[in-house]
Amino acid sequence: MAAATAAALSLMPLAPASAQLRVLPDFTELVEQVGPSVVNIRTLEKVAARPRLGNGGAIDEEMLEFFRRFGVPIPNIPRQPGPRSNRPQPQEEEQPRGVGSGFILTTDGYIMTNAHVVDGADEVLVTLTDDREFKARIVGTDKRTDVAVVKIDATGLPAVKVGDVGRLKVGEWVMAIGSPFGLKNTVTAGIVSAKARDTGDYLPFIQTDVAINPGNSGGPLINMRGEVVGINSQIYSRSGGFMGISFAIPMDEAIRVSDQLRTSGRVSRGRIGVQIDQVTKDVAEAIGMAKPTGALVRGVEAGSPADKAGIEAGDIIIRFDGKSIDRHSDLPRLVGNIKPGTRSNLTVFRRGSTKDLTITVGEVESEQVAQRSADTDEKPKASTAGQALGLTVSELPDARKKELKLKGGVKVDAVAEAAQRAGIREGDIITAIANYEVNTMKDFESALSKADRTKPINILFRRGDWVQYAVIRPNR
């Protein structure tokens, strides 16, 4: 019996080497190496001190409102004689505002964290792992990427090593150190769940399953070589707590921003003046593209770099500065990283063929106001030729053409159903439809008569200073 058993065992196949169990990672050395570079950040804000009752208790806001409304003197607060300007002014007191994390970027005291950690703070306090506490100066913040740099007066600090995000792999072990709920020097670990996760205009986030909670914001995401590869910034949560999905700002993006903040206190970004959208299957079918790719230009700002370069609404930008645009979200990041004033090349797909253009990149302004002039012209006779698309249009008066510097077009008097779903509004001016230029009502009706009503129909229109693009799926 024993011999038979031994023979049977000898015939069992051995497990392949790749299937053998691997030893789980030990993070102790990483904690000792990187831990001293991680800091706790507390923020304070100044608020007006409340009047006090005789027993030292504070009067709440509802009680104060009661006193004011009914003219009742506030108890135990002596009135001062003389003019109002001589009366004591309300005092300010500092109250805790929030808590977060950060890490030492340079040995001379530059510290990186999230912009939302220090935003609105009147005072920032940084505590090191050896319990030394410093008042920090905010060097600069960038809300678009949620990156901030603060500075403390100290030298010989243990700075982190910055890793190469390009080498980071999905499934790789990573570790976080921070102050969740104010609990300093808390270590959590997990794996990289995904890279280049699109949740913002300028950031392809690193997604992990590392436990991140309020207070972890601004802390480092560390690889197994002890290098910082990201800044823990956001979580996906329905409860406010950790649910297995965390997002970190890639360190290459953060360093690019921090370098500008340290140099000038602000971030300068490129812009070209277009409104973009994803290229859907309907759009690709309407313009004859083999597959949905690139960034669809929905609108072009008048006088913008894009307008001067010859970009048109309805173009599909497929390459910018030598790099392919696979998704529409790639374009803002590529343009934003270009220094304003730089001449760059781009390629667009337009009416069945590609076209190379040269553009001089502008600079993102802090605030832009879109203006739209009112149309006071009398309404000419409307056409119902576009009813199948949900459009009622009329001839554009010559005075309006001159005001808008347009060669022609037809004015939208009413929208319904298909056109409304496509985002067309009353007052828009149609300049092309189904790949045909529209200067007059006759052009509009002719283009519609040639269009294939079984397929989506593209439309070019002017709204205010912007030329925009839409695709209408006709009513069946």
DRENDO-1510 file (C-alpha; in Angstrom, 1 decimal, always signed):
<recs>
REC; n; res; u; v; w
REC; 1; MET; +0.0; +0.0; +0.0 .
REC; 2; ALA; +2.8; +2.4; +1.0 .
REC; 3; ALA; +4.6; +1.6; -2.3 .
REC; 4; ALA; +1.5; +2.3; -4.3 .
REC; 5; THR; +1.0; +5.7; -2.6 .
REC; 6; ALA; +4.6; +6.6; -3.2 .
REC; 7; ALA; +4.3; +5.7; -6.9 .
REC; 8; ALA; +1.1; +7.8; -7.2 .
REC; 9; LEU; +2.8; +10.8; -5.5 .
REC; 10; SER; +5.8; +10.5; -7.9 .
REC; 11; LEU; +3.4; +10.9; -10.8 .
REC; 12; MET; +1.8; +14.2; -9.6 .
REC; 13; PRO; +3.0; +17.2; -11.7 .
REC; 14; LEU; +5.1; +19.8; -9.9 .
REC; 15; ALA; +3.6; +23.4; -9.6 .
REC; 16; PRO; +5.3; +25.8; -12.0 .
REC; 17; ALA; +7.7; +28.2; -10.5 .
REC; 18; SER; +5.5; +31.2; -11.5 .
REC; 19; ALA; +2.7; +29.8; -9.4 .
REC; 20; GLN; +4.7; +29.5; -6.2 .
REC; 21; LEU; +3.7; +31.7; -3.3 .
REC; 22; ARG; +5.6; +34.9; -3.0 .
REC; 23; VAL; +6.6; +36.4; +0.4 .
REC; 24; LEU; +4.5; +39.5; +1.3 .
REC; 25; PRO; +6.5; +42.7; +1.4 .
REC; 26; ASP; +8.0; +44.1; +4.6 .
REC; 27; PHE; +7.5; +47.8; +4.9 .
REC; 28; THR; +9.5; +48.4; +8.1 .
REC; 29; GLU; +12.7; +49.6; +6.3 .
REC; 30; LEU; +10.7; +51.9; +4.1 .
REC; 31; VAL; +9.0; +53.5; +7.2 .
REC; 32; GLU; +12.3; +54.0; +8.9 .
REC; 33; GLN; +13.7; +55.5; +5.6 .
REC; 34; VAL; +10.9; +57.8; +4.6 .
REC; 35; GLY; +9.0; +58.4; +7.9 .
REC; 36; PRO; +11.2; +61.2; +9.1 .
REC; 37; SER; +10.4; +63.2; +5.9 .
REC; 38; VAL; +6.6; +63.2; +6.5 .
REC; 39; VAL; +5.1; +66.1; +8.4 .
REC; 40; ASN; +1.8; +66.9; +10.1 .
REC; 41; ILE; +0.1; +70.1; +8.9 .
REC; 42; ARG; -2.4; +72.0; +11.0 .
REC; 43; THR; -4.1; +75.2; +9.8 .
REC; 44; LEU; -5.7; +78.0; +11.8 .
REC; 45; GLU; -8.1; +80.7; +10.8 .
REC; 46; LYS; -8.9; +84.0; +12.5 .
REC; 47; VAL; -12.5; +84.5; +13.6 .
REC; 48; ALA; -14.2; +87.3; +15.4 .
REC; 49; ALA; -14.4; +86.6; +19.1 .
REC; 50; ARG; -18.0; +86.3; +20.4 .
REC; 51; PRO; -19.2; +88.6; +23.3 .
REC; 52; ARG; -19.0; +86.8; +26.6 .
REC; 53; LEU; -21.7; +86.5; +29.3 .
REC; 54; GLY; -20.8; +87.5; +32.9 .
REC; 55; ASN; -20.0; +83.9; +33.8 .
REC; 56; GLY; -17.6; +83.6; +30.8 .
REC; 57; GLY; -19.9; +81.7; +28.5 .
REC; 58; ALA; -20.3; +82.6; +24.9 .
REC; 59; ILE; -23.5; +84.0; +23.5 .
REC; 60; ASP; -24.6; +82.0; +20.5 .
REC; 61; GLU; -25.5; +83.6; +17.2 .
REC; 62; GLU; -29.3; +83.0; +17.6 .
REC; 63; MET; -29.3; +84.7; +21.0 .
REC; 64; LEU; -27.3; +87.7; +19.5 .
REC; 65; GLU; -29.8; +88.0; +16.7 .
REC; 66; PHE; -32.6; +88.0; +19.3 .
REC; 67; PHE; -30.9; +90.9; +21.2 .
REC; 68; ARG; -30.4; +92.9; +18.0 .
REC; 69; ARG; -33.9; +92.4; +16.6 .
REC; 70; PHE; -35.8; +93.4; +19.7 .
REC; 71; GLY; -33.4; +96.1; +20.9 .
REC; 72; VAL; -32.5; +94.3; +24.1 .
REC; 73; PRO; -29.1; +95.3; +25.5 .
REC; 74; ILE; -26.5; +92.5; +25.4 .
REC; 75; PRO; -26.1; +91.4; +29.0 .
REC; 76; ASN; -22.9; +92.1; +31.0 .
REC; 77; ILE; -21.2; +94.1; +28.1 .
REC; 78; PRO; -20.6; +97.7; +29.3 .
REC; 79; ARG; -21.4; +100.4; +26.9 .
REC; 80; GLN; -18.7; +102.8; +26.1 .
REC; 81; PRO; -19.4; +106.6; +26.0 .
REC; 82; GLY; -18.4; +108.8; +23.1 .
REC; 83; PRO; -18.3; +108.3; +19.4 .
REC; 84; ARG; -18.7; +104.8; +17.8 .
REC; 85; SER; -15.2; +104.9; +16.5 .
REC; 86; ASN; -13.9; +105.1; +20.1 .
REC; 87; ARG; -15.6; +102.0; +21.2 .
REC; 88; PRO; -13.6; +98.7; +21.5 .
REC; 89; GLN; -13.5; +96.8; +18.2 .
REC; 90; PRO; -14.4; +93.1; +18.1 .
REC; 91; GLN; -11.3; +91.0; +18.9 .
REC; 92; GLU; -10.1; +88.2; +16.7 .
REC; 93; GLU; -9.1; +84.7; +17.9 .
REC; 94; GLU; -7.5; +81.8; +16.1 .
REC; 95; GLN; -9.4; +78.6; +15.8 .
REC; 96; PRO; -8.3; +75.2; +14.4 .
REC; 97; ARG; -9.4; +74.9; +10.7 .
REC; 98; GLY; -8.1; +71.6; +9.6 .
REC; 99; VAL; -5.4; +69.0; +9.6 .
REC; 100; GLY; -3.5; +67.3; +6.8 .
REC; 101; SER; -0.1; +65.9; +5.8 .
REC; 102; GLY; +2.9; +66.8; +3.8 .
REC; 103; PHE; +6.5; +65.8; +3.1 .
REC; 104; ILE; +9.8; +67.6; +3.0 .
REC; 105; LEU; +10.9; +68.3; -0.6 .
REC; 106; THR; +14.3; +70.0; +0.1 .
REC; 107; THR; +16.7; +70.0; +3.1 .
REC; 108; ASP; +16.2; +73.7; +3.5 .
REC; 109; GLY; +12.5; +73.6; +4.4 .
REC; 110; TYR; +10.4; +73.4; +1.3 .
REC; 111; ILE; +7.4; +71.2; +2.0 .
REC; 112; MET; +4.8; +69.8; -0.5 .
REC; 113; THR; +1.2; +69.2; +0.3 .
REC; 114; ASN; -2.3; +69.7; -1.2 .
REC; 115; ALA; -3.7; +73.1; -2.1 .
REC; 116; HIS; -7.0; +72.2; -0.3 .
REC; 117; VAL; -5.1; +71.6; +2.9 .
REC; 118; VAL; -3.8; +75.1; +3.2 .
REC; 119; ASP; -6.4; +77.0; +1.2 .
REC; 120; GLY; -8.0; +79.8; +3.2 .
REC; 121; ALA; -5.7; +79.3; +6.2 .
REC; 122; ASP; -4.4; +82.4; +8.2 .
REC; 123; GLU; -1.7; +80.3; +9.8 .
REC; 124; VAL; +0.0; +77.0; +8.9 .
REC; 125; LEU; +1.8; +75.0; +11.5 .
REC; 126; VAL; +4.1; +72.1; +10.5 .
REC; 127; THR; +5.1; +69.4; +13.0 .
REC; 128; LEU; +8.1; +67.1; +12.3 .
REC; 129; THR; +8.4; +63.6; +13.5 .
REC; 130; ASP; +10.8; +64.7; +16.3 .
REC; 131; ASP; +7.9; +67.0; +17.6 .
REC; 132; ARG; +9.5; +70.2; +16.5 .
REC; 133; GLU; +6.8; +72.7; +15.4 .
REC; 134; PHE; +7.3; +75.5; +12.9 .
REC; 135; LYS; +5.1; +78.3; +11.5 .
REC; 136; ALA; +5.1; +77.9; +7.7 .
REC; 137; ARG; +4.8; +80.4; +4.9 .
REC; 138; ILE; +2.6; +79.5; +2.0 .
REC; 139; VAL; +4.9; +79.8; -1.1 .
REC; 140; GLY; +2.1; +79.2; -3.6 .
REC; 141; THR; -0.9; +77.0; -4.4 .
REC; 142; ASP; -2.4; +75.7; -7.6 .
REC; 143; LYS; -6.0; +74.7; -7.3 .
REC; 144; ARG; -6.2; +73.1; -10.7 .
REC; 145; THR; -3.7; +70.4; -9.7 .
REC; 146; ASP; -4.3; +70.7; -5.9 .
REC; 147; VAL; -0.6; +71.2; -5.3 .
REC; 148; ALA; +0.8; +73.6; -2.7 .
REC; 149; VAL; +4.3; +74.4; -1.4 .
REC; 150; VAL; +5.0; +75.8; +2.0 .
REC; 151; LYS; +8.3; +76.9; +3.6 .
REC; 152; ILE; +9.6; +76.6; +7.1 .
REC; 153; ASP; +12.8; +78.1; +8.5 .
REC; 154; ALA; +14.9; +75.1; +9.1 .
REC; 155; THR; +18.0; +73.4; +7.5 .
REC; 156; GLY; +19.4; +69.9; +7.4 .
REC; 157; LEU; +16.0; +68.3; +7.1 .
REC; 158; PRO; +15.5; +64.8; +5.7 .
REC; 159; ALA; +14.2; +65.3; +2.2 .
REC; 160; VAL; +12.3; +62.6; +0.2 .
REC; 161; LYS; +13.6; +60.9; -3.0 .
REC; 162; VAL; +11.4; +61.5; -6.0 .
REC; 163; GLY; +10.6; +58.4; -8.1 .
REC; 164; ASP; +9.9; +57.9; -11.8 .
REC; 165; VAL; +6.1; +57.6; -12.3 .
REC; 166; GLY; +6.8; +56.1; -15.7 .
REC; 167; ARG; +8.3; +53.0; -14.1 .
REC; 168; LEU; +5.2; +52.6; -11.8 .
REC; 169; LYS; +3.2; +49.5; -12.7 .
REC; 170; VAL; -0.4; +48.5; -12.0 .
REC; 171; GLY; -0.4; +45.8; -9.3 .
REC; 172; GLU; +2.8; +47.2; -7.7 .
REC; 173; TRP; +2.9; +47.6; -3.9 .
REC; 174; VAL; +2.8; +51.1; -2.6 .
REC; 175; MET; +2.7; +52.7; +0.9 .
REC; 176; ALA; +1.3; +55.9; +2.4 .
REC; 177; ILE; +2.2; +57.8; +5.5 .
REC; 178; GLY; +0.1; +60.6; +6.9 .
REC; 179; SER; -2.2; +61.9; +9.6 .
REC; 180; PRO; -5.7; +60.4; +9.1 .
REC; 181; PHE; -8.1; +62.1; +11.5 .
REC; 182; GLY; -5.1; +63.8; +13.0 .
REC; 183; LEU; -3.4; +60.5; +14.0 .
REC; 184; LYS; +0.3; +61.3; +13.1 .
REC; 185; ASN; +2.7; +59.0; +11.4 .
REC; 186; THR; +0.1; +56.5; +10.4 .
REC; 187; VAL; +1.3; +53.9; +7.8 .
REC; 188; THR; -1.0; +52.1; +5.3 .
REC; 189; ALA; -0.2; +50.0; +2.3 .
REC; 190; GLY; -1.8; +48.6; -0.9 .
REC; 191; ILE; -1.3; +48.2; -4.6 .
REC; 192; VAL; -1.6; +50.5; -7.6 .
REC; 193; SER; -5.1; +49.8; -9.0 .
REC; 194; ALA; -4.8; +51.9; -12.2 .
REC; 195; LYS; -2.7; +54.6; -13.8 .
REC; 196; ALA; -3.8; +57.7; -15.8 .
REC; 197; ARG; -7.2; +57.7; -14.3 .
REC; 198; ASP; -9.1; +60.7; -15.7 .
REC; 199; THR; -10.9; +62.7; -13.0 .
REC; 200; GLY; -9.7; +66.3; -13.9 .
REC; 201; ASP; -8.5; +68.5; -16.7 .
REC; 202; TYR; -4.9; +68.5; -15.9 .
REC; 203; LEU; -4.2; +65.4; -13.9 .
REC; 204; PRO; -4.1; +61.7; -14.9 .
REC; 205; PHE; -4.4; +60.3; -11.3 .
REC; 206; ILE; -2.8; +57.2; -9.9 .
REC; 207; GLN; -5.5; +55.0; -8.4 .
REC; 208; THR; -4.7; +52.8; -5.4 .
REC; 209; ASP; -6.4; +50.7; -2.8 .
REC; 210; VAL; -4.2; +52.2; +0.0 .
REC; 211; ALA; -6.4; +53.2; +3.0 .
REC; 212; ILE; -6.7; +57.0; +2.8 .
REC; 213; ASN; -8.9; +59.1; +5.1 .
REC; 214; PRO; -9.4; +62.8; +5.9 .
REC; 215; GLY; -6.0; +64.0; +7.2 .
REC; 216; ASN; -4.0; +61.9; +4.8 .
REC; 217; SER; -4.4; +64.6; +2.2 .
REC; 218; GLY; -1.0; +65.9; +1.1 .
REC; 219; GLY; +1.0; +62.9; +2.3 .
REC; 220; PRO; +3.3; +60.9; +0.1 .
REC; 221; LEU; +2.6; +57.7; -1.9 .
REC; 222; ILE; +5.8; +55.7; -1.7 .
REC; 223; ASN; +7.0; +52.8; -3.9 .
REC; 224; MET; +9.1; +49.8; -2.7 .
REC; 225; ARG; +12.3; +51.6; -3.5 .
REC; 226; GLY; +11.5; +54.3; -0.9 .
REC; 227; GLU; +10.7; +56.9; -3.6 .
REC; 228; VAL; +7.7; +59.3; -3.6 .
REC; 229; VAL; +5.6; +58.7; -6.7 .
REC; 230; GLY; +2.5; +60.7; -5.8 .
REC; 231; ILE; +0.7; +63.0; -3.4 .
REC; 232; ASN; -2.4; +61.4; -1.8 .
REC; 233; SER; -5.2; +63.8; -2.7 .
REC; 234; GLN; -8.7; +62.3; -3.0 .
REC; 235; ILE; -10.9; +59.3; -2.2 .
REC; 236; TYR; -14.0; +57.9; -3.7 .
REC; 237; SER; -16.5; +57.6; -0.9 .
REC; 238; ARG; -20.2; +57.6; -0.3 .
REC; 239; SER; -19.8; +57.7; +3.5 .
REC; 240; GLY; -16.9; +60.1; +3.9 .
REC; 241; GLY; -14.5; +57.3; +4.9 .
REC; 242; PHE; -12.3; +55.0; +2.9 .
REC; 243; MET; -14.0; +52.6; +0.5 .
REC; 244; GLY; -11.1; +51.0; -1.3 .
REC; 245; ILE; -10.5; +53.7; -4.0 .
REC; 246; SER; -7.9; +56.4; -3.5 .
REC; 247; PHE; -6.3; +58.9; -5.9 .
REC; 248; ALA; -2.8; +60.4; -5.9 .
REC; 249; ILE; -1.3; +63.2; -7.9 .
REC; 250; PRO; +1.5; +61.8; -10.1 .
REC; 251; MET; +4.8; +63.2; -8.8 .
REC; 252; ASP; +6.1; +64.3; -12.2 .
REC; 253; GLU; +3.1; +66.6; -12.6 .
REC; 254; ALA; +3.5; +67.8; -9.0 .
REC; 255; ILE; +7.2; +68.6; -9.4 .
REC; 256; ARG; +6.4; +70.6; -12.6 .
REC; 257; VAL; +3.9; +72.6; -10.6 .
REC; 258; SER; +6.1; +73.0; -7.5 .
REC; 259; ASP; +9.0; +74.3; -9.5 .
REC; 260; GLN; +6.9; +77.1; -10.9 .
REC; 261; LEU; +5.5; +77.9; -7.5 .
REC; 262; ARG; +8.9; +78.1; -5.9 .
REC; 263; THR; +10.2; +80.3; -8.8 .
REC; 264; SER; +7.3; +82.8; -9.2 .
REC; 265; GLY; +4.6; +81.8; -6.7 .
REC; 266; ARG; +2.1; +81.0; -9.5 .
REC; 267; VAL; +1.7; +78.5; -12.3 .
REC; 268; SER; +1.7; +79.6; -15.9 .
REC; 269; ARG; -0.3; +77.4; -18.3 .
REC; 270; GLY; -0.8; +77.3; -22.0 .
REC; 271; ARG; -4.2; +77.8; -23.7 .
REC; 272; ILE; -5.3; +77.8; -27.3 .
REC; 273; GLY; -9.0; +78.9; -26.9 .
REC; 274; VAL; -11.1; +75.9; -27.9 .
REC; 275; GLN; -14.0; +74.1; -26.3 .
REC; 276; ILE; -13.5; +70.4; -26.7 .
REC; 277; ASP; -15.5; +67.2; -26.2 .
REC; 278; GLN; -15.0; +63.5; -26.7 .
REC; 279; VAL; -15.3; +62.0; -30.2 .
REC; 280; THR; -18.3; +59.7; -29.9 .
REC; 281; LYS; -19.2; +56.9; -32.3 .
REC; 282; ASP; -21.9; +59.2; -33.8 .
REC; 283; VAL; -19.4; +62.0; -34.4 .
REC; 284; ALA; -16.9; +59.6; -36.0 .
REC; 285; GLU; -19.6; +58.2; -38.3 .
REC; 286; ALA; -20.8; +61.6; -39.3 .
REC; 287; ILE; -17.4; +62.8; -40.4 .
REC; 288; GLY; -16.0; +59.6; -41.8 .
REC; 289; MET; -13.4; +58.7; -39.2 .
REC; 290; ALA; -12.4; +55.0; -38.9 .
REC; 291; LYS; -12.6; +55.1; -35.1 .
REC; 292; PRO; -13.5; +57.5; -32.3 .
REC; 293; THR; -10.2; +59.2; -31.3 .
REC; 294; GLY; -8.8; +62.7; -30.7 .
REC; 295; ALA; -10.5; +65.8; -29.3 .
REC; 296; LEU; -13.6; +67.2; -31.0 .
REC; 297; VAL; -13.5; +71.0; -31.3 .
REC; 298; ARG; -16.9; +72.2; -30.2 .
REC; 299; GLY; -16.1; +75.9; -30.2 .
REC; 300; VAL; -13.3; +78.3; -31.2 .
REC; 301; GLU; -13.0; +81.6; -29.3 .
REC; 302; ALA; -12.8; +84.6; -31.6 .
REC; 303; GLY; -9.3; +86.1; -31.7 .
REC; 304; SER; -7.8; +83.2; -29.8 .
REC; 305; PRO; -4.6; +81.4; -30.7 .
REC; 306; ALA; -6.8; +78.6; -32.2 .
REC; 307; ASP; -8.7; +81.1; -34.3 .
REC; 308; LYS; -5.5; +82.7; -35.6 .
REC; 309; ALA; -4.1; +79.3; -36.4 .
REC; 310; GLY; -7.1; +78.3; -38.5 .
REC; 311; ILE; -8.7; +75.7; -36.3 .
REC; 312; GLU; -12.4; +75.4; -37.0 .
REC; 313; ALA; -15.3; +74.1; -35.0 .
REC; 314; GLY; -15.9; +70.5; -36.0 .
REC; 315; ASP; -12.2; +69.8; -36.4 .
REC; 316; ILE; -10.8; +66.7; -34.6 .
REC; 317; ILE; -7.4; +67.4; -33.1 .
REC; 318; ILE; -5.5; +64.2; -33.3 .
REC; 319; ARG; -1.9; +65.3; -32.6 .
REC; 320; PHE; -0.4; +68.2; -30.6 .
REC; 321; ASP; +3.2; +69.1; -30.2 .
REC; 322; GLY; +4.2; +65.7; -31.7 .
REC; 323; LYS; +2.1; +63.6; -29.3 .
REC; 324; SER; -1.1; +61.7; -30.2 .
REC; 325; ILE; -4.4; +62.7; -28.7 .
REC; 326; ASP; -6.1; +59.4; -28.0 .
REC; 327; ARG; -8.7; +60.9; -25.6 .
REC; 328; HIS; -10.1; +64.4; -25.5 .
REC; 329; SER; -8.8; +64.8; -22.0 .
REC; 330; ASP; -5.2; +64.4; -23.2 .
REC; 331; LEU; -5.3; +67.8; -25.0 .
REC; 332; PRO; -5.7; +70.1; -21.9 .
REC; 333; ARG; -2.8; +68.5; -20.2 .
REC; 334; LEU; -0.5; +68.7; -23.2 .
REC; 335; VAL; -1.5; +72.4; -23.9 .
REC; 336; GLY; -1.3; +73.3; -20.3 .
REC; 337; ASN; +2.3; +72.1; -20.0 .
REC; 338; ILE; +3.4; +74.2; -22.9 .
REC; 339; LYS; +5.1; +77.5; -22.0 .
REC; 340; PRO; +2.9; +80.4; -23.2 .
REC; 341; GLY; +4.4; +82.0; -26.4 .
REC; 342; THR; +5.7; +78.7; -27.7 .
REC; 343; ARG; +5.0; +77.8; -31.3 .
REC; 344; SER; +3.7; +74.3; -31.6 .
REC; 345; ASN; +2.4; +72.0; -34.4 .
REC; 346; LEU; -0.9; +70.2; -34.4 .
REC; 347; THR; -2.8; +68.0; -36.8 .
REC; 348; VAL; -6.5; +68.1; -37.3 .
REC; 349; PHE; -8.9; +65.8; -39.1 .
REC; 350; ARG; -11.2; +67.9; -41.3 .
REC; 351; ARG; -13.8; +66.8; -43.8 .
REC; 352; GLY; -12.2; +63.4; -44.6 .
REC; 353; SER; -8.5; +64.4; -44.5 .
REC; 354; THR; -5.8; +65.6; -42.1 .
REC; 355; LYS; -4.3; +69.1; -42.0 .
REC; 356; ASP; -1.2; +70.3; -40.2 .
REC; 357; LEU; -1.3; +73.7; -38.5 .
REC; 358; THR; +1.1; +75.8; -36.5 .
REC; 359; ILE; -0.1; +77.6; -33.4 .
REC; 360; THR; +1.4; +80.1; -30.9 .
REC; 361; VAL; +0.2; +79.0; -27.5 .
REC; 362; GLY; -1.4; +81.7; -25.3 .
REC; 363; GLU; -1.6; +81.8; -21.5 .
REC; 364; VAL; -4.5; +80.8; -19.3 .
REC; 365; GLU; -6.1; +83.9; -17.7 .
REC; 366; SER; -7.3; +83.9; -14.1 .
REC; 367; GLU; -10.8; +84.8; -15.1 .
REC; 368; GLN; -12.5; +85.2; -18.4 .
REC; 369; VAL; -15.9; +86.7; -19.1 .
REC; 370; ALA; -17.9; +85.6; -22.1 .
REC; 371; GLN; -20.0; +88.3; -23.7 .
REC; 372; ARG; -22.9; +88.0; -26.0 .
REC; 373; SER; -24.4; +90.9; -27.8 .
REC; 374; ALA; -28.1; +91.3; -27.9 .
REC; 375; ASP; -30.0; +90.8; -31.2 .
REC; 376; THR; -32.4; +93.6; -31.7 .
REC; 377; ASP; -33.0; +93.1; -35.4 .
REC; 378; GLU; -36.5; +92.4; -36.7 .
REC; 379; LYS; -37.1; +88.8; -37.4 .
REC; 380; PRO; -37.3; +88.0; -41.2 .
REC; 381; LYS; -39.6; +85.3; -42.5 .
REC; 382; ALA; -38.7; +82.0; -41.0 .
REC; 383; SER; -38.0; +78.7; -42.8 .
REC; 384; THR; -39.4; +75.4; -41.7 .
REC; 385; ALA; -37.0; +73.3; -43.9 .
REC; 386; GLY; -35.2; +72.1; -40.8 .
REC; 387; GLN; -38.2; +70.8; -38.9 .
REC; 388; ALA; -37.0; +67.2; -39.1 .
REC; 389; LEU; -33.9; +68.3; -37.1 .
REC; 390; GLY; -36.0; +70.4; -34.7 .
REC; 391; LEU; -34.8; +73.7; -36.3 .
REC; 392; THR; -36.7; +76.8; -37.4 .
REC; 393; VAL; -34.3; +79.3; -39.0 .
REC; 394; SER; -34.4; +82.7; -40.8 .
REC; 395; GLU; -32.1; +84.8; -43.0 .
REC; 396; LEU; -29.4; +86.7; -41.1 .
REC; 397; PRO; -29.8; +90.5; -41.6 .
REC; 398; ASP; -26.9; +92.3; -43.3 .
REC; 399; ALA; -26.4; +94.6; -40.3 .
REC; 400; ARG; -26.0; +91.5; -38.1 .
REC; 401; LYS; -23.5; +89.9; -40.5 .
REC; 402; LYS; -21.4; +93.1; -40.4 .
REC; 403; GLU; -21.6; +93.3; -36.6 .
REC; 404; LEU; -20.4; +89.7; -36.3 .
REC; 405; LYS; -18.0; +89.9; -39.2 .
REC; 406; LEU; -19.6; +87.0; -40.9 .
REC; 407; LYS; -19.9; +86.3; -44.6 .
REC; 408; GLY; -23.3; +84.7; -44.1 .
REC; 409; GLY; -25.4; +82.3; -42.1 .
REC; 410; VAL; -28.9; +81.7; -40.9 .
REC; 411; LYS; -30.3; +82.5; -37.5 .
REC; 412; VAL; -32.0; +79.9; -35.3 .
REC; 413; ASP; -35.5; +81.2; -34.3 .
REC; 414; ALA; -36.7; +78.1; -32.4 .
REC; 415; VAL; -35.3; +74.7; -31.4 .
REC; 416; ALA; -37.1; +71.4; -30.5 .
REC; 417; GLU; -36.5; +67.7; -30.1 .
REC; 418; ALA; -33.3; +66.6; -32.0 .
REC; 419; ALA; -31.7; +70.1; -32.2 .
REC; 420; GLN; -32.5; +70.8; -28.6 .
REC; 421; ARG; -30.9; +67.5; -27.5 .
REC; 422; ALA; -27.8; +68.4; -29.5 .
REC; 423; GLY; -27.4; +71.7; -27.5 .
REC; 424; ILE; -28.5; +74.2; -30.2 .
REC; 425; ARG; -30.2; +77.3; -28.8 .
REC; 426; GLU; -32.4; +80.1; -30.1 .
REC; 427; GLY; -30.2; +82.9; -31.4 .
REC; 428; ASP; -27.4; +80.7; -32.6 .
REC; 429; ILE; -26.2; +81.4; -36.1 .
REC; 430; ILE; -25.7; +78.3; -38.4 .
REC; 431; THR; -22.8; +78.7; -40.8 .
REC; 432; ALA; -22.5; +75.1; -42.1 .
REC; 433; ILE; -24.5; +71.9; -42.0 .
REC; 434; ALA; -23.8; +68.4; -43.3 .
REC; 435; ASN; -20.4; +69.6; -44.4 .
REC; 436; TYR; -21.9; +72.3; -46.6 .
REC; 437; GLU; -21.2; +76.0; -46.1 .
REC; 438; VAL; -24.4; +78.0; -45.3 .
REC; 439; ASN; -24.4; +81.7; -46.2 .
REC; 440; THR; -28.1; +82.1; -47.1 .
REC; 441; MET; -31.5; +80.4; -46.5 .
REC; 442; LYS; -31.2; +78.8; -49.9 .
REC; 443; ASP; -27.8; +77.3; -49.0 .
REC; 444; PHE; -29.4; +75.9; -45.8 .
REC; 445; GLU; -32.3; +74.3; -47.6 .
REC; 446; SER; -30.0; +72.9; -50.4 .
REC; 447; ALA; -27.7; +71.3; -47.8 .
REC; 448; LEU; -30.6; +69.7; -46.0 .
REC; 449; SER; -31.9; +68.3; -49.3 .
REC; 450; LYS; -28.6; +66.5; -49.9 .
REC; 451; ALA; -28.0; +65.3; -46.4 .
REC; 452; ASP; -28.6; +61.6; -45.5 .
REC; 453; ARG; -31.3; +61.7; -42.9 .
REC; 454; THR; -30.5; +58.2; -41.7 .
REC; 455; LYS; -27.2; +59.3; -40.3 .
REC; 456; PRO; -26.1; +61.9; -37.7 .
REC; 457; ILE; -25.8; +65.4; -39.3 .
REC; 458; ASN; -23.0; +67.7; -38.2 .
REC; 459; ILE; -23.6; +71.4; -37.8 .
REC; 460; LEU; -21.4; +74.5; -37.3 .
REC; 461; PHE; -22.8; +77.5; -35.6 .
REC; 462; ARG; -21.8; +80.8; -34.0 .
REC; 463; ARG; -22.8; +81.7; -30.4 .
REC; 464; GLY; -21.5; +85.0; -29.1 .
REC; 465; ASP; -17.8; +85.1; -29.8 .
REC; 466; TRP; -17.5; +81.3; -30.2 .
REC; 467; VAL; -17.9; +79.2; -33.3 .
REC; 468; GLN; -19.2; +75.8; -32.1 .
REC; 469; TYR; -19.9; +72.3; -33.4 .
REC; 470; ALA; -22.7; +69.9; -32.8 .
REC; 471; VAL; -24.1; +66.6; -34.2 .
REC; 472; ILE; -27.8; +66.2; -34.6 .
REC; 473; ARG; -29.5; +62.8; -35.0 .
REC; 474; PRO; -32.6; +63.4; -37.1 .
REC; 475; ASN; -36.0; +62.3; -35.9 .
REC; 476; ARG; -37.0; +59.0; -37.4 .
</recs>
